[in-house]
């Protein structure tokens, strides 16, 4: 037979909230592997630039990706974006990119 759920008391609700907070805190703790993940992500950003350096459409798509990474990426990824932008426009300088790199340098 199906059991009818009893209404929870305030104490039970508080206990559940405390358990949820503990679970959230455990997820927020620094994981030693997280630093390695961020390093690999920054290398991936440079890889995007190296792959897209040879063609114009790929260059435009990589520029758009770098824009998204600057807005939503982790701090280590954001540090790799200026170098990737410089690699993308190494042989064909663009004034807009030069201004952007100057802003990111300060």
Buried (B, 14 or more C-beta within 10 A) or exposed (E): EEEEEEEEEEEEEEEEEEEEEEEEEEEEEEEEEEEEEBEEBBEEBBEBBEEBBEEEEBBEEBBEBBEEBBEEBEEBBBBBBBBBBBBBBEEEEBEEBEEBBEEEEE
